[in-house]
Amino acid sequence: MYARTIKINFKDKMSKDMFVNFTDNKADAQGIKNGTLLKFIFENSDTSATLVLLFPDFHTFKKDHDNLAGPIIESLKKQELKIQLEDGPIVGSTAVKQNFINVLKNNATFYE
């Protein structure tokens, strides 16, 4: 598996909220179509958030980057926002609690 984090410092809370709304309502379906396994965003502060993406492999990550994430990242950079990118292969064992699927069923949006 392969993972990426994108930490973004926005100019204000409204900009951050608009980004979260955009990913939830527009980008998620396309990302899942590109092969993304999981996406979530956690809030660092009123004006900062970190997007976490999980992919089955580097090839799928690259496809998503070229077709979706890359253009979004470039757009954010043009707005002169501070962005920190981290990505790499997942090493070691991946641990999952059996209840994870139940939590996802209650809280997540599923795509085909």
CYANA upper distance limits for C-alpha pairs under 8 A (distance plus 0.5 A):
  1 MET  CA     54 LEU  CA      7.79
  1 MET  CA     55 PHE  CA      6.26
  1 MET  CA     56 PRO  CA      4.90
  1 MET  CA     57 ASP  CA      5.19
  1 MET  CA     58 PHE  CA      7.93
  1 MET  CA     89 PRO  CA      6.47
  1 MET  CA     90 ILE  CA      6.00
  2 TYR  CA     54 LEU  CA      6.55
  2 TYR  CA     55 PHE  CA      5.59
  2 TYR  CA     56 PRO  CA      6.57
  2 TYR  CA     57 ASP  CA      5.59
  2 TYR  CA     58 PHE  CA      6.32
  2 TYR  CA     61 PHE  CA      7.51
  2 TYR  CA     87 ASP  CA      7.90
  2 TYR  CA     88 GLY  CA      6.19
  2 TYR  CA     89 PRO  CA      4.76
  2 TYR  CA     90 ILE  CA      5.85
  3 ALA  CA     52 VAL  CA      7.89
  3 ALA  CA     53 LEU  CA      6.17
  3 ALA  CA     54 LEU  CA      5.12
  3 ALA  CA     55 PHE  CA      6.52
  3 ALA  CA     61 PHE  CA      8.30
  3 ALA  CA     87 ASP  CA      5.97
  3 ALA  CA     88 GLY  CA      6.20
  3 ALA  CA     89 PRO  CA      6.79
  3 ALA  CA     90 ILE  CA      7.07
  4 ARG  CA     52 VAL  CA      6.43
  4 ARG  CA     53 LEU  CA      5.72
  4 ARG  CA     54 LEU  CA      7.17
  4 ARG  CA     85 LEU  CA      7.76
  4 ARG  CA     86 GLU  CA      6.06
  4 ARG  CA     87 ASP  CA      4.56
  4 ARG  CA     88 GLY  CA      7.17
  5 THR  CA     50 THR  CA      7.03
  5 THR  CA     51 LEU  CA      6.02
  5 THR  CA     52 VAL  CA      5.11
  5 THR  CA     53 LEU  CA      6.86
  5 THR  CA     84 GLN  CA      8.40
  5 THR  CA     85 LEU  CA      6.36
  5 THR  CA     86 GLU  CA      5.69
  5 THR  CA     87 ASP  CA      6.76
  6 ILE  CA     50 THR  CA      5.96
  6 ILE  CA     51 LEU  CA      5.54
  6 ILE  CA     52 VAL  CA      7.16
  6 ILE  CA     83 ILE  CA      7.26
  6 ILE  CA     84 GLN  CA      6.22
  6 ILE  CA     85 LEU  CA      5.30
  6 ILE  CA     86 GLU  CA      7.12
  7 LYS  CA     48 SER  CA      7.75
  7 LYS  CA     49 ALA  CA      6.29
  7 LYS  CA     50 THR  CA      4.61
  7 LYS  CA     51 LEU  CA      6.79
  7 LYS  CA     83 ILE  CA      6.07
  7 LYS  CA     84 GLN  CA      5.51
  7 LYS  CA     85 LEU  CA      7.09
  8 ILE  CA     48 SER  CA      6.15
  8 ILE  CA     49 ALA  CA      6.12
  8 ILE  CA     50 THR  CA      6.75
  8 ILE  CA     81 LEU  CA      7.43
  8 ILE  CA     82 LYS  CA      6.39
  8 ILE  CA     83 ILE  CA      5.16
  8 ILE  CA     84 GLN  CA      7.13
  9 ASN  CA     47 THR  CA      6.41
  9 ASN  CA     48 SER  CA      4.94
  9 ASN  CA     49 ALA  CA      7.33
  9 ASN  CA     81 LEU  CA      6.55
  9 ASN  CA     82 LYS  CA      5.75
  9 ASN  CA     83 ILE  CA      7.03
 10 PHE  CA     15 SER  CA      6.68
 10 PHE  CA     16 LYS  CA      6.31
 10 PHE  CA     47 THR  CA      5.62
 10 PHE  CA     48 SER  CA      6.36
 10 PHE  CA     81 LEU  CA      6.53
 10 PHE  CA     82 LYS  CA      7.94
 11 LYS  CA     15 SER  CA      7.14
 11 LYS  CA     16 LYS  CA      8.48
 11 LYS  CA     47 THR  CA      7.13
 11 LYS  CA     81 LEU  CA      7.72
 12 ASP  CA     16 LYS  CA      7.14
 12 ASP  CA     46 ASP  CA      7.99
 12 ASP  CA     47 THR  CA      5.80
 13 LYS  CA     17 ASP  CA      6.63
 13 LYS  CA     46 ASP  CA      5.90
 13 LYS  CA     47 THR  CA      5.42
 14 MET  CA     18 MET  CA      6.59
 15 SER  CA     19 PHE  CA      6.78
 15 SER  CA     47 THR  CA      8.44
 16 LYS  CA     20 VAL  CA      6.80
 16 LYS  CA     46 ASP  CA      8.36
 16 LYS  CA     47 THR  CA      6.61
 16 LYS  CA     48 SER  CA      7.50
 16 LYS  CA     49 ALA  CA      7.84
 17 ASP  CA     21 ASN  CA      6.61
 18 MET  CA     22 PHE  CA      6.54
 19 PHE  CA     23 THR  CA      6.73
 20 VAL  CA     24 ASP  CA      6.60
 20 VAL  CA     41 ILE  CA      8.15
 21 ASN  CA     25 ASN  CA      6.47
 22 PHE  CA     26 LYS  CA      5.94
 22 PHE  CA     27 ALA  CA      7.05
 23 THR  CA     27 ALA  CA      5.04
 23 THR  CA     28 ASP  CA      6.14
 24 ASP  CA     28 ASP  CA      6.25
 25 ASN  CA     29 ALA  CA      8.39
 26 LYS  CA     30 GLN  CA      7.83
 27 ALA  CA     31 GLY  CA      6.50
 27 ALA  CA     68 LEU  CA      8.07
 28 ASP  CA     32 ILE  CA      6.57
 28 ASP  CA     39 LYS  CA      8.11
 29 ALA  CA     33 LYS  CA      6.62
 29 ALA  CA    111 TYR  CA      7.10
 30 GLN  CA     34 ASN  CA      6.68
 30 GLN  CA     68 LEU  CA      8.06
 31 GLY  CA     35 GLY  CA      6.99
 31 GLY  CA     36 THR  CA      6.00
 31 GLY  CA     64 ASP  CA      6.86
 31 GLY  CA     68 LEU  CA      7.44
 32 ILE  CA     36 THR  CA      5.13
 32 ILE  CA     37 LEU  CA      7.03
 32 ILE  CA     38 LEU  CA      8.36
 32 ILE  CA    111 TYR  CA      7.28
 32 ILE  CA    112 GLU  CA      8.31
 33 LYS  CA    112 GLU  CA      8.25
 34 ASN  CA     60 THR  CA      7.50
 34 ASN  CA     63 LYS  CA      7.14
 34 ASN  CA     64 ASP  CA      6.09
 35 GLY  CA     55 PHE  CA      7.29
 35 GLY  CA     56 PRO  CA      8.10
 35 GLY  CA     60 THR  CA      6.42
 35 GLY  CA     61 PHE  CA      8.47
 35 GLY  CA     64 ASP  CA      7.90
 36 THR  CA     53 LEU  CA      7.50
 36 THR  CA     54 LEU  CA      6.59
 36 THR  CA     55 PHE  CA      5.44
 36 THR  CA     56 PRO  CA      7.88
 36 THR  CA     60 THR  CA      7.69
 36 THR  CA     61 PHE  CA      7.92
 36 THR  CA     64 ASP  CA      7.86
 37 LEU  CA     53 LEU  CA      8.06
 37 LEU  CA     54 LEU  CA      5.94
 37 LEU  CA     55 PHE  CA      5.78
 37 LEU  CA     56 PRO  CA      7.31
 38 LEU  CA     52 VAL  CA      8.44
 38 LEU  CA     53 LEU  CA      6.25
 38 LEU  CA     54 LEU  CA      5.60
 38 LEU  CA     55 PHE  CA      7.75
 39 LYS  CA     51 LEU  CA      7.68
 39 LYS  CA     52 VAL  CA      6.15
 39 LYS  CA     53 LEU  CA      5.18
 39 LYS  CA     54 LEU  CA      7.09
 40 PHE  CA     51 LEU  CA      6.43
 40 PHE  CA     52 VAL  CA      5.91
 40 PHE  CA     53 LEU  CA      7.36
 41 ILE  CA     49 ALA  CA      7.11
 41 ILE  CA     50 THR  CA      5.97
 41 ILE  CA     51 LEU  CA      4.83
 41 ILE  CA     52 VAL  CA      6.53
 42 PHE  CA     49 ALA  CA      6.17
 42 PHE  CA     50 THR  CA      5.87
 42 PHE  CA     51 LEU  CA      7.11
 43 GLU  CA     48 SER  CA      6.78
 43 GLU  CA     49 ALA  CA      4.90
 43 GLU  CA     50 THR  CA      6.94
 44 ASN  CA     48 SER  CA      5.67
 44 ASN  CA     49 ALA  CA      5.57
 44 ASN  CA     50 THR  CA      7.47
 45 SER  CA     49 ALA  CA      7.33
 55 PHE  CA     60 THR  CA      6.74
 55 PHE  CA     61 PHE  CA      6.35
 56 PRO  CA     60 THR  CA      7.16
 56 PRO  CA     61 PHE  CA      8.41
 57 ASP  CA     61 PHE  CA      6.95
 57 ASP  CA     89 PRO  CA      8.15
 58 PHE  CA     62 LYS  CA      6.58
 58 PHE  CA     89 PRO  CA      7.87
 59 HIS  CA     63 LYS  CA      6.76
 60 THR  CA     64 ASP  CA      6.73
 61 PHE  CA     65 HIS  CA      6.57
 62 LYS  CA     66 ASP  CA      6.52
 63 LYS  CA     67 ASN  CA      6.59
 64 ASP  CA     68 LEU  CA      5.95
 64 ASP  CA     69 ALA  CA      6.63
 64 ASP  CA     70 GLY  CA      8.40
 65 HIS  CA     69 ALA  CA      5.05
 65 HIS  CA     70 GLY  CA      5.27
 65 HIS  CA     71 PRO  CA      8.43
 66 ASP  CA     70 GLY  CA      6.03
 66 ASP  CA     71 PRO  CA      7.99
 67 ASN  CA     71 PRO  CA      7.82
 68 LEU  CA     72 ILE  CA      7.03
 69 ALA  CA     73 ILE  CA      6.49
 70 GLY  CA     74 GLU  CA      6.67
 71 PRO  CA     75 SER  CA      6.66
 72 ILE  CA     76 LEU  CA      6.79
 73 ILE  CA     77 LYS  CA      6.70
 74 GLU  CA     78 LYS  CA      6.69
 75 SER  CA     79 GLN  CA      7.08
 76 LEU  CA     80 GLU  CA      7.25
 76 LEU  CA     81 LEU  CA      6.44
 76 LEU  CA     83 ILE  CA      8.44
 77 LYS  CA     81 LEU  CA      6.02
 77 LYS  CA     82 LYS  CA      7.80
 77 LYS  CA     83 ILE  CA      7.78
 96 VAL  CA    100 PHE  CA      7.29
 99 ASN  CA    103 VAL  CA      6.90
100 PHE  CA    104 LEU  CA      6.70
101 ILE  CA    105 LYS  CA      6.57
102 ASN  CA    106 ASN  CA      6.85
103 VAL  CA    107 ASN  CA      6.62
103 VAL  CA    108 ALA  CA      8.43
104 LEU  CA    108 ALA  CA      5.41
105 LYS  CA    109 THR  CA      8.39
